[in-house]
Amino acid sequence: MEVKELILQVEDIHKATELISSTLRKPVIIENKNFELISYSSSMDEFDQSLQKTILSKKCPIFVIDRLKKEGIVQRLEQSPDPIRVHPIEELGFHQRVVTAAKHIGHTMGYIWVQESDHLLTNEELTLLEEVTPHLGKLIYDVYEKANAKEGRREELLWKLLHHEYGSESQFRHDASLAKLTLPERFSVVVFSVTAAQHNYMLDYLERTVHQSSNKKSIIYLKTEFQMIIVLHGESGNKLSTRDMARELIEEVKSEAGEEEFYNFLIGVGKEYTTLYQMRKSFLEALEVIEIANFITPRPESMPREFTKLGIYRYLATLYEKNSSEDYYSDDLLTLIQKDTEKQTDLLRTLEVYLANNGKGKQTANELFIHPNTLNYRIKQIQELTAIDFHDFNMKTYLYTELLLLNNVEAYYQRYRDAL
């Protein structure tokens, strides 16, 4: 039997992904129309940095999607049935690949990505990909149909709300009433995502914890292979009540799981809203928090989990891309890195903590476990070695941002080391 016929007979999207990957001898990943992960081939070690982040966060990184839209790739996918070759974007860790839109009944269901790297697909392989793509579109469609059937009508309605698949709020409220789905007057979305496939068992544990939660009557949740999406119902007259509920739930999970197991989760908390149409917005905000956590690989408690508290963290990926593409360095920070390397000082870390504490000496010294006099000596050294003005707010903001990248993105720090 020909490979094409074999693929067309497969009814499981994961098996189809593996068949295509083994036939093309390339890593393959399948996303839905919202660039959220559906399936990927088992050769994860061969995936480039961008695809690895997609697998970890279960969604294509936002800065990659923005670049694809900016370069017209997404628009071309809607207009052309043919596979499109996307050239590498080195600063994003994005190797060359081929992508095609998988459609079913005239609608785009998702996208099939084949990482080419140095070896291009042949014309025969591109033709094969084009011929099996409509079948993959149906399989993506079936994934959602099966998920909806399994979870029941109420969960199906919630999925549609999260993906903006309802024409009007009034229609949704009507269908929700028939399905006995209680709709919140105030809500926010919390997403728990496992850090790796081998930690999927944590989702079953999380589900049990949710059922035992003190707020269980105010929780609706959806569970996927890699995530649990939780909608918290707030009190109608109590602004930000869902924020407090989210914090309580996270602490309950941490207490029950223990610290070591707890950090197998990446957690994002979307903003609180009162209009159902904005539920997807809260959901995407929670996913953005998780995506950023994947990008900077922070120390466990160093990054906010709430979207409203992300602040400068939201722009780190963009700044990383810009500075890397322009081969930019801060001369002041280069000087401190060189000093730390040569004399075994700790000036860079001192500067980061000092700026994070808004120049408060006592708090900084306590966090660094040093005497205030030692801190004063280090600050004086920093001032003598650099042109840093601690009275200049813009300079302090810029330096803190650069330090976040240096201390949380290994590749970025290595660039500085290589520049010495």
C-alpha positions as CSV (number, residue, x, y, z in Angstrom):
1,M,0.0,0.0,0.0
2,E,1.3,3.5,-0.9
3,V,2.2,5.8,1.9
4,K,-0.4,8.3,0.8
5,E,-3.2,5.7,1.0
6,L,-2.0,4.6,4.4
7,I,-2.1,8.1,5.7
8,L,-5.6,8.7,4.3
9,Q,-6.9,5.6,6.1
10,V,-5.6,6.7,9.5
11,E,-8.3,8.1,11.8
12,D,-6.0,9.2,14.6
13,I,-4.3,12.5,14.1
14,H,-1.3,11.5,16.3
15,K,-0.7,8.4,14.2
16,A,-1.0,10.5,11.0
17,T,1.5,13.0,12.3
18,E,4.0,10.2,13.0
19,L,3.4,8.7,9.5
20,I,4.1,12.0,7.8
21,S,7.1,12.6,9.9
22,S,8.7,9.2,9.2
23,T,7.9,9.5,5.5
24,L,9.4,12.9,5.1
25,R,12.1,12.3,7.7
26,K,11.4,15.6,9.2
27,P,9.9,16.9,12.5
28,V,6.1,17.7,12.1
29,I,3.8,19.7,14.2
30,I,0.1,20.4,13.8
31,E,-1.7,23.4,15.2
32,N,-5.3,24.5,15.2
33,K,-6.5,27.8,13.5
34,N,-5.6,29.7,16.7
35,F,-2.0,28.3,16.5
36,E,-2.6,26.1,19.5
37,L,-0.9,22.7,19.6
38,I,-2.8,19.6,18.4
39,S,-0.1,17.0,17.7
40,Y,3.6,16.7,17.1
41,S,6.0,13.9,16.0
42,S,8.0,12.1,18.6
43,S,11.4,13.4,17.3
44,M,11.3,16.4,19.7
45,D,15.1,16.5,20.0
46,E,15.2,17.6,16.4
47,F,12.8,20.5,16.8
48,D,14.2,24.1,16.7
49,Q,13.9,26.4,19.6
50,S,10.6,28.0,18.4
51,L,8.8,24.7,18.0
52,Q,10.1,23.5,21.4
53,K,8.5,26.5,22.9
54,T,5.2,25.7,21.1
55,I,5.3,22.2,22.5
56,L,6.0,23.4,26.1
57,S,3.4,26.1,26.1
58,K,0.9,24.3,23.8
59,K,0.7,27.4,21.6
60,C,2.9,29.1,19.1
61,P,4.8,32.0,20.7
62,I,3.0,35.3,20.1
63,F,6.1,37.0,18.8
64,V,6.4,34.3,16.1
65,I,2.8,34.6,15.1
66,D,3.2,38.4,14.9
67,R,6.2,38.0,12.6
68,L,4.3,35.5,10.4
69,K,1.4,37.9,10.1
70,K,3.7,40.9,9.4
71,E,5.4,39.0,6.6
72,G,2.1,38.0,5.1
73,I,2.5,34.2,5.7
74,V,-0.8,33.8,7.5
75,Q,-2.7,35.7,4.8
76,R,-1.1,33.6,2.0
77,L,-2.1,30.4,3.9
78,E,-5.7,31.5,3.7
79,Q,-5.5,32.2,0.0
80,S,-3.4,29.4,-1.3
81,P,-3.9,25.6,-1.1
82,D,-0.3,25.0,-1.8
83,P,2.4,24.5,0.8
84,I,4.4,27.6,1.6
85,R,8.1,27.6,2.4
86,V,9.0,30.0,5.3
87,H,12.6,31.1,5.5
88,P,14.5,30.9,8.8
89,I,14.2,33.7,11.4
90,E,17.5,33.1,13.3
91,E,16.8,35.6,16.1
92,L,13.6,33.7,17.0
93,G,15.2,30.3,16.9
94,F,13.0,29.6,13.9
95,H,14.5,27.2,11.3
96,Q,13.3,27.0,7.7
97,R,10.1,25.1,7.3
98,V,7.1,24.3,5.1
99,V,3.6,25.1,6.2
100,T,0.2,24.4,4.7
101,A,-3.4,25.2,5.8
102,A,-5.5,22.2,6.6
103,K,-9.1,22.9,5.6
104,H,-12.4,21.0,6.1
105,I,-15.7,21.9,4.5
106,G,-14.2,25.1,3.2
107,H,-12.9,26.3,6.6
108,T,-9.3,26.4,7.9
109,M,-9.1,24.0,10.8
110,G,-5.3,24.4,11.4
111,Y,-1.8,24.3,10.1
112,I,0.7,21.6,9.3
113,W,4.3,22.6,9.9
114,V,7.3,20.5,8.6
115,Q,10.7,21.7,9.7
116,E,13.1,21.5,6.8
117,S,16.3,23.0,8.3
118,D,19.2,22.3,5.8
119,H,17.5,19.6,3.7
120,L,14.6,20.8,1.5
121,L,11.5,18.7,0.8
122,T,11.5,17.4,-2.8
123,N,8.7,18.2,-5.2
124,E,7.3,14.7,-4.7
125,E,7.2,15.2,-0.9
126,L,5.5,18.6,-1.2
127,T,2.9,17.0,-3.5
128,L,2.3,14.2,-0.9
129,L,1.9,16.8,1.8
130,E,-0.6,18.8,-0.3
131,E,-2.6,15.7,-1.1
132,V,-3.0,14.5,2.5
133,T,-3.6,17.9,4.1
134,P,-7.5,17.9,3.5
135,H,-7.6,14.6,5.4
136,L,-5.7,16.2,8.3
137,G,-8.2,19.1,8.2
138,K,-10.9,16.6,8.9
139,L,-8.9,14.9,11.7
140,I,-8.4,18.3,13.4
141,Y,-12.2,18.8,13.1
142,D,-12.7,15.4,14.6
143,V,-10.4,16.2,17.6
144,Y,-12.8,19.0,18.7
145,E,-15.9,16.9,18.0
146,K,-14.6,14.1,20.1
147,A,-13.5,16.5,22.9
148,N,-17.0,18.1,22.9
149,A,-18.8,14.7,22.9
150,K,-16.6,13.5,25.8
151,E,-17.0,16.6,28.0
152,G,-20.7,17.1,27.3
153,R,-22.8,19.9,26.0
154,R,-21.8,22.4,28.7
155,E,-18.1,21.9,28.1
156,E,-18.8,22.2,24.4
157,L,-20.4,25.6,24.9
158,L,-17.5,26.7,27.0
159,W,-15.0,25.7,24.3
160,K,-16.9,27.7,21.7
161,L,-17.0,30.7,24.0
162,L,-13.2,30.5,24.6
163,H,-12.6,30.3,20.8
164,H,-15.1,33.0,19.8
165,E,-17.3,30.5,17.8
166,Y,-20.6,32.2,18.8
167,G,-22.2,34.8,16.7
168,S,-23.9,36.7,19.6
169,E,-24.0,36.7,23.3
170,S,-27.8,36.4,23.4
171,Q,-27.6,33.1,21.3
172,F,-24.9,31.8,23.7
173,R,-27.0,32.6,26.7
174,H,-30.0,30.8,25.2
175,D,-28.0,27.7,24.5
176,A,-26.3,27.8,27.9
177,S,-29.7,28.0,29.6
178,L,-30.9,24.9,27.8
179,A,-27.7,23.1,28.8
180,K,-28.0,24.3,32.4
181,L,-24.6,26.0,32.2
182,T,-24.4,28.7,34.9
183,L,-22.9,31.9,33.5
184,P,-20.8,34.1,35.7
185,E,-21.4,37.8,36.1
186,R,-17.7,38.3,36.9
187,F,-15.0,35.9,36.0
188,S,-11.3,35.3,35.1
189,V,-9.5,32.4,33.4
190,V,-6.7,30.5,35.0
191,V,-4.6,28.1,33.0
192,F,-2.3,25.4,34.5
193,S,0.1,23.9,32.0
194,V,2.5,21.1,32.6
195,T,6.1,21.8,31.8
196,A,6.7,18.6,30.0
197,A,4.7,15.6,28.7
198,Q,6.0,13.3,31.4
199,H,4.3,15.5,34.0
200,N,0.8,15.0,32.5
201,Y,-0.2,13.0,35.6
202,M,-0.2,16.3,37.5
203,L,-3.4,17.3,35.7
204,D,-5.3,14.4,37.3
205,Y,-3.9,15.4,40.6
206,L,-4.9,19.0,40.0
207,E,-8.4,17.9,39.1
208,R,-8.8,16.2,42.4
209,T,-7.5,19.3,44.2
210,V,-10.0,21.5,42.4
211,H,-12.9,19.2,43.5
212,Q,-11.6,19.6,47.1
213,S,-11.1,23.4,46.8
214,S,-12.9,25.7,49.2
215,N,-14.1,27.6,46.0
216,K,-15.2,24.5,44.0
217,K,-18.8,25.7,43.6
218,S,-17.4,28.8,41.7
219,I,-15.2,26.8,39.3
220,I,-15.8,25.4,35.8
221,Y,-12.9,23.7,34.1
222,L,-11.8,22.1,30.9
223,K,-9.0,19.6,30.7
224,T,-6.8,18.9,27.7
225,E,-3.8,16.6,27.2
226,F,-1.4,19.3,28.6
227,Q,-3.5,21.9,30.3
228,M,-6.4,22.6,32.7
229,I,-8.4,25.7,31.8
230,I,-10.3,27.0,34.8
231,V,-13.0,29.7,34.8
232,L,-13.5,31.3,38.2
233,H,-16.9,32.8,39.0
234,G,-16.5,35.9,41.0
235,E,-19.0,37.6,43.3
236,S,-21.1,40.0,41.2
237,G,-20.6,43.0,43.5
238,N,-17.1,42.2,44.6
239,K,-14.5,43.7,42.2
240,L,-11.3,41.6,41.8
241,S,-12.9,38.7,43.8
242,T,-11.6,36.2,41.1
243,R,-8.1,37.5,41.6
244,D,-8.3,36.5,45.3
245,M,-9.8,33.2,44.4
246,A,-7.0,32.5,41.9
247,R,-4.4,33.2,44.5
248,E,-6.2,30.9,47.0
249,L,-6.4,28.1,44.5
250,I,-2.7,28.4,43.5
251,E,-1.7,28.2,47.2
252,E,-4.0,25.2,47.8
253,V,-2.4,23.4,44.8
254,K,1.1,24.3,46.1
255,S,0.4,23.2,49.6
256,E,-1.1,19.8,48.5
257,A,1.4,19.0,45.8
258,G,4.6,20.1,47.6
259,E,7.0,22.6,46.3
260,E,9.0,20.3,44.0
261,E,6.0,18.9,42.2
262,F,4.2,22.2,42.1
263,Y,6.9,23.7,39.8
264,N,6.0,21.1,37.2
265,F,3.2,23.6,36.4
266,L,3.3,26.9,34.5
267,I,0.4,29.0,35.7
268,G,-1.2,32.0,34.1
269,V,-4.1,34.2,35.5
270,G,-6.0,36.3,33.0
271,K,-7.7,39.6,33.9
272,E,-11.2,39.8,35.5
273,Y,-14.1,40.7,33.1
274,T,-17.8,41.0,33.3
275,T,-18.7,40.5,29.6
276,L,-18.9,36.9,28.3
277,Y,-17.5,37.9,25.0
278,Q,-14.2,38.8,26.8
279,M,-13.7,35.3,28.2
280,R,-11.4,34.4,25.3
281,K,-9.4,37.6,26.1
282,S,-8.9,36.4,29.7
283,F,-7.9,33.0,28.4
284,L,-5.3,34.4,25.9
285,E,-3.9,36.6,28.7
286,A,-3.4,33.5,30.9
287,L,-1.7,31.8,28.0
288,E,0.6,34.8,27.4
289,V,1.8,34.6,31.0
290,I,2.7,30.9,30.4
291,E,4.4,31.7,27.1
292,I,6.6,34.4,28.8
293,A,7.4,32.0,31.6
294,N,8.7,29.6,29.0
295,F,10.7,32.2,27.3
296,I,12.6,33.6,30.3
297,T,12.8,30.3,32.3
298,P,12.6,32.3,35.5
299,R,13.5,31.3,39.0
300,P,10.3,29.8,40.5
301,E,8.9,32.9,42.2
302,S,10.6,35.6,40.2
303,M,7.9,36.2,37.6
304,P,4.3,37.2,38.2
305,R,1.6,34.7,37.4
306,E,-1.1,37.4,37.0
307,F,-1.4,39.1,33.6
308,T,-2.1,42.4,35.3
309,K,1.3,42.3,37.1
310,L,3.4,41.3,34.1
311,G,4.6,44.8,33.5
312,I,7.9,44.9,31.6
313,Y,7.9,41.1,31.3
314,R,5.4,41.4,28.4
315,Y,8.0,43.1,26.2
316,L,11.1,41.0,27.0
317,A,10.7,38.7,23.9
318,T,10.3,41.7,21.6
319,L,13.4,43.4,23.2
320,Y,15.3,40.2,22.9
321,E,14.5,39.9,19.2
322,K,15.4,43.6,18.6
323,N,18.7,43.6,20.5
324,S,19.8,40.3,19.1
325,S,19.0,41.2,15.5
326,E,20.9,44.5,16.0
327,D,23.8,42.9,17.9
328,Y,23.3,45.5,20.6
329,Y,25.0,45.5,24.0
330,S,25.1,47.8,27.0
331,D,28.6,49.0,27.6
332,D,27.9,49.5,31.3
333,L,26.7,46.0,31.8
334,L,29.6,44.6,29.7
335,T,31.9,46.4,32.1
336,L,30.3,44.9,35.2
337,I,30.3,41.3,33.7
338,Q,34.0,41.7,32.9
339,K,34.7,43.0,36.5
340,D,32.8,40.1,38.0
341,T,34.6,37.6,35.8
342,E,38.1,38.9,36.6
343,K,37.7,39.7,40.3
344,Q,34.9,37.3,41.3
345,T,32.8,40.2,42.4
346,D,29.0,40.1,42.3
347,L,28.2,43.6,40.9
348,L,25.8,42.5,38.2
349,R,23.5,40.7,40.7
350,T,23.8,43.5,43.1
351,L,22.7,46.0,40.5
352,E,19.7,43.8,39.6
353,V,18.5,43.5,43.2
354,Y,19.1,47.1,43.9
355,L,17.0,48.2,41.0
356,A,14.3,45.7,41.7
357,N,14.0,47.2,45.3
358,N,13.9,50.7,43.8
359,G,17.2,51.7,45.4
360,K,16.2,50.8,49.0
361,G,19.4,49.8,50.7
362,K,18.1,47.8,53.6
363,Q,15.8,45.6,51.5
364,T,18.6,45.1,49.0
365,A,21.2,44.1,51.6
366,N,18.7,41.7,53.3
367,E,17.9,40.0,50.0
368,L,21.6,39.7,49.1
369,F,22.5,38.6,52.7
370,I,25.2,41.2,53.0
371,H,25.9,44.1,55.4
372,P,24.6,47.5,54.3
373,N,28.1,48.8,54.3
374,T,29.1,46.1,51.8
375,L,26.2,47.1,49.7
376,N,27.2,50.8,49.8
377,Y,30.8,49.8,48.7
378,R,29.4,47.8,45.8
379,I,27.2,50.6,44.6
380,K,30.1,53.0,44.8
381,Q,32.2,50.5,42.7
382,I,29.3,50.4,40.1
383,Q,29.2,54.1,39.9
384,E,33.0,54.4,39.5
385,L,33.1,51.7,36.7
386,T,30.1,52.9,34.7
387,A,28.1,55.9,33.6
388,I,25.0,54.7,35.4
389,D,22.9,57.5,37.0
390,F,20.7,56.1,39.7
391,H,18.7,59.3,39.7
392,D,17.6,58.8,36.0
393,F,14.4,56.8,36.0
394,N,14.6,56.0,32.3
395,M,18.1,54.6,32.6
396,K,17.1,52.5,35.6
397,T,14.1,51.1,33.8
398,Y,16.2,50.3,30.7
399,L,19.0,48.6,32.8
400,Y,16.5,46.5,34.8
401,T,14.9,45.3,31.6
402,E,18.3,44.4,30.1
403,L,19.2,42.6,33.4
404,L,16.1,40.5,33.3
405,L,17.1,39.3,29.9
406,L,20.7,38.7,31.0
407,N,19.7,36.7,34.1
408,N,16.8,34.8,32.6
409,V,17.7,34.0,29.0
410,E,20.9,31.9,28.8
411,A,21.5,32.6,25.1
412,Y,21.3,36.4,25.7
413,Y,23.8,36.2,28.5
414,Q,26.1,34.1,26.4
415,R,26.1,36.9,23.7
416,Y,27.5,39.3,26.3
417,R,30.1,36.7,27.4
418,D,31.2,36.3,23.8
419,A,31.5,40.0,23.4
420,L,34.1,40.4,26.2
